[in-house]
Amino acid sequence: MATVILNVEDKKLRFFKKMIRHFPFVTIHETNLDGDTDEHIIEHIREAAKEMRLVEQGKAKSTPFNEFLKELDEL
């Protein structure tokens, strides 16, 4: 398998990702070296809210606070 790195304008990224997902032989591994865009930050917040709801409903397990702090320290 080959790896190709592409730079896509932020305003065209959503379209590009929708288009490329139609190719079954392509796997997307997102990396943003310039920092997260507003779109990415909002998506991360949505995902966190969903995870929090699952924990509150007892459908998922939360991370102990000390482990969370260790993960932050590793960043």
Backbone hydrogen bonds, N-H to C=O, Kabsch-Sander energy under -0.5 kcal/mol:
donor,donor_aa,acceptor,acceptor_aa,energy
6,L,4,V,-0.5
8,V,6,L,-0.6
12,K,9,E,-1.5
13,L,9,E,-0.9
13,L,10,D,-0.8
14,R,10,D,-0.5
16,F,12,K,-2.5
17,K,13,L,-2.8
18,K,14,R,-2.2
19,M,15,F,-2.4
20,I,16,F,-2.8
21,R,17,K,-1.6
22,H,19,M,-1.3
23,F,20,I,-1.6
26,V,23,F,-1.7
29,H,27,T,-0.5
30,E,28,I,-0.5
33,L,31,T,-0.5
35,G,32,N,-1.0
41,I,37,T,-2.3
42,I,38,D,-2.6
43,E,39,E,-2.2
44,H,40,H,-2.5
45,I,41,I,-2.2
46,R,42,I,-2.3
47,E,43,E,-2.5
48,A,44,H,-2.3
49,A,45,I,-2.3
50,K,46,R,-2.2
51,E,47,E,-2.5
52,M,48,A,-2.5
53,R,49,A,-2.2
54,L,50,K,-2.1
55,V,51,E,-2.2
56,E,52,M,-2.5
57,Q,53,R,-2.0
58,G,55,V,-1.2
59,K,54,L,-2.5
60,A,54,L,-1.0
68,F,64,P,-2.2
69,L,65,F,-2.4
70,K,66,N,-1.8
71,E,67,E,-2.3
72,L,68,F,-2.1
73,D,69,L,-2.1
74,E,70,K,-1.5
75,L,71,E,-0.7
75,L,72,L,-0.8
